[in-house]
């Protein structure tokens, strides 16, 4: 008797290199490996319990994502952006996200407005709990949602080129005394402007939020503090934002 296997596709098992790539990406984005830190194949292979072959393949994949720099004979290291590179990233993000938000609103303004407001509400809860890691995850989700709903695959693909690098930089801002106090109200303002249909105001807020004039200096300040912590900053208290 012939058995109909149906039309469900067979799932391809993930390769070891793919698993290692995901793990290293998570470690870099999450801050386990500092920016500019050396990534030695032998050390990574020992820590992850694998051979050097999947490590080498994973580092090459992450180099394509911009998270890793491979420079013979020094080897691999975590990316470390210059001031110019930070400014370029800010410019690129403003350009992409402004276009993506415009398309998302034209496609279905109530849907994108509700999605952004839901995330902002959850951000407020994380702020009240002083859950910085949870807040940063939602920050990433807020911006990813705009691209998911823009209905333009080219904009979405372009965003993926910098998504992991942007998340890695954002996570380094977590302990900066000014970050959440600046970031949270701007997310509120973007969501509110979309909800009322005031797209010019939403785009102006995106510019303030991530533009090179205000976005890059905060990143640069945070990265400099990461490389040379110095004495703790006591001059700027961290305020807990409220809805």
MOPEBEL-V777273 format. One record per pair of residues at least 6 apart in sequence whose ideal C-beta (glycine too) atoms are under 8 Angstrom apart, sorted by sequence separation. I is the first residue (numbers start at 1). J is the second residue. If there is no record, write none. Layout:
BEGIN
i = {I | I}
j = {J | J}
END
This chain:
BEGIN
i = {27 | 33 | 45 | 62 | 63 | 70 | 71 | 126 | 150 | 173 | 193 | 208 | 209 | 45 | 48 | 63 | 69 | 105 | 68 | 69 | 81 | 104 | 126 | 127 | 147 | 148 | 193 | 194 | 59 | 68 | 69 | 126 | 147 | 193 | 42 | 45 | 60 | 68 | 69 | 173 | 41 | 44 | 59 | 67 | 68 | 69 | 101 | 67 | 123 | 126 | 147 | 189 | 190 | 193 | 63 | 66 | 189 | 41 | 24 | 41 | 123 | 144 | 190 | 122 | 123 | 189 | 190 | 59 | 41 | 119 | 123 | 144 | 186 | 190 | 24 | 39 | 119 | 120 | 186 | 187 | 119 | 143 | 186 | 23 | 116 | 119 | 140 | 183 | 140 | 20 | 39 | 116 | 20 | 115 | 116 | 140 | 139 | 182 | 112 | 16 | 20 | 24 | 28 | 41 | 112 | 115 | 136 | 19 | 20 | 24 | 40 | 41 | 136 | 17 | 21 | 38 | 39 | 40 | 182 | 17 | 20 | 21 | 25 | 38 | 39 | 112 | 136 | 16 | 20 | 24 | 29 | 38 | 39 | 111 | 136 | 15 | 28 | 38 | 39 | 179 | 17 | 21 | 25 | 28 | 37 | 178 | 17 | 21 | 36 | 37 | 108 | 133 | 25 | 36 | 104 | 107 | 132 | 176 | 35 | 36 | 107 | 132 | 179 | 17 | 34 | 35 | 36 | 107 | 139 | 33 | 35 | 101 | 104 | 135 | 142 | 173 | 176 | 35 | 97 | 100 | 104 | 173 | 176 | 100 | 103 | 104 | 172 | 103 | 132 | 139 | 97 | 101 | 103 | 135 | 173 | 176 | 28 | 97 | 100 | 169 | 172 | 96 | 99 | 172 | 100 | 103 | 99 | 127 | 188 | 169 | 172 | 100 | 188 | 99 | 100 | 177 | 185 | 127 | 181 | 184 | 178 | 180 | 181 | 96 | 100 | 177 | 124 | 177 | 181 | 123 | 177 | 180 | 96 | 97 | 96 | 123 | 120 | 119 | 120 | 93 | 92 | 116 | 120 | 119 | 89 | 93 | 116 | 117 | 116 | 89 | 89 | 113 | 116 | 117 | 116 | 89 | 113 | 112 | 113 | 86 | 109 | 79 | 81 | 109 | 79 | 101 | 105 | 105 | 101 | 105 | 66 | 65 | 66 | 67 | 102 | 105 | 66 | 67 | 101 | 65 | 66 | 65 | 67 | 101 | 102 | 101 | 98 | 101 | 98 | 97 | 98 | 130 | 94 | 128 | 94 | 97 | 127 | 127 | 128 | 127 | 94 | 93 | 94 | 124 | 124 | 124 | 90 | 91 | 90 | 91 | 90 | 93 | 121 | 120 | 87 | 90 | 86 | 90 | 89 | 87 | 90 | 86 | 35 | 83 | 86 | 86 | 29 | 28 | 31 | 35 | 83 | 86 | 29 | 25 | 29 | 28 | 31 | 30 | 31 | 29 | 81 | 80 | 35 | 35 | 36 | 34 | 35}
j = {33 | 39 | 51 | 68 | 69 | 76 | 77 | 132 | 156 | 179 | 199 | 214 | 215 | 52 | 55 | 70 | 76 | 112 | 76 | 77 | 89 | 112 | 134 | 135 | 155 | 156 | 201 | 202 | 68 | 77 | 78 | 135 | 156 | 202 | 52 | 55 | 70 | 78 | 79 | 183 | 52 | 55 | 70 | 78 | 79 | 80 | 112 | 79 | 135 | 138 | 159 | 201 | 202 | 205 | 76 | 79 | 202 | 55 | 39 | 56 | 138 | 159 | 205 | 138 | 139 | 205 | 206 | 76 | 59 | 138 | 142 | 163 | 205 | 209 | 44 | 59 | 141 | 142 | 208 | 209 | 142 | 166 | 209 | 48 | 142 | 145 | 166 | 209 | 167 | 48 | 68 | 145 | 50 | 145 | 146 | 170 | 170 | 214 | 145 | 50 | 54 | 58 | 62 | 75 | 146 | 149 | 170 | 54 | 55 | 59 | 75 | 76 | 171 | 53 | 57 | 74 | 75 | 76 | 218 | 54 | 57 | 58 | 62 | 75 | 76 | 149 | 173 | 54 | 58 | 62 | 67 | 76 | 77 | 149 | 174 | 54 | 67 | 77 | 78 | 218 | 57 | 61 | 65 | 68 | 77 | 218 | 58 | 62 | 77 | 78 | 149 | 174 | 67 | 78 | 146 | 149 | 174 | 218 | 78 | 79 | 150 | 175 | 222 | 61 | 78 | 79 | 80 | 151 | 183 | 78 | 80 | 146 | 149 | 180 | 187 | 218 | 221 | 81 | 143 | 146 | 150 | 219 | 222 | 147 | 150 | 151 | 219 | 151 | 180 | 187 | 146 | 150 | 152 | 184 | 222 | 225 | 78 | 147 | 150 | 219 | 222 | 147 | 150 | 223 | 152 | 155 | 152 | 180 | 241 | 223 | 226 | 155 | 243 | 155 | 156 | 233 | 241 | 184 | 238 | 241 | 236 | 238 | 239 | 155 | 159 | 236 | 184 | 237 | 241 | 184 | 238 | 241 | 158 | 159 | 159 | 187 | 187 | 187 | 188 | 162 | 162 | 187 | 191 | 191 | 162 | 166 | 190 | 191 | 191 | 165 | 166 | 191 | 194 | 195 | 195 | 169 | 194 | 194 | 195 | 169 | 194 | 165 | 169 | 197 | 168 | 190 | 194 | 197 | 194 | 199 | 161 | 161 | 162 | 164 | 199 | 202 | 164 | 165 | 199 | 164 | 165 | 165 | 168 | 202 | 203 | 203 | 203 | 206 | 206 | 206 | 207 | 240 | 206 | 240 | 207 | 210 | 240 | 241 | 242 | 242 | 210 | 210 | 211 | 241 | 242 | 243 | 210 | 211 | 211 | 212 | 212 | 215 | 243 | 243 | 212 | 215 | 212 | 216 | 216 | 216 | 219 | 216 | 168 | 216 | 219 | 220 | 164 | 164 | 168 | 172 | 220 | 223 | 167 | 164 | 168 | 168 | 171 | 171 | 172 | 171 | 223 | 223 | 223 | 226 | 227 | 226 | 227}
END
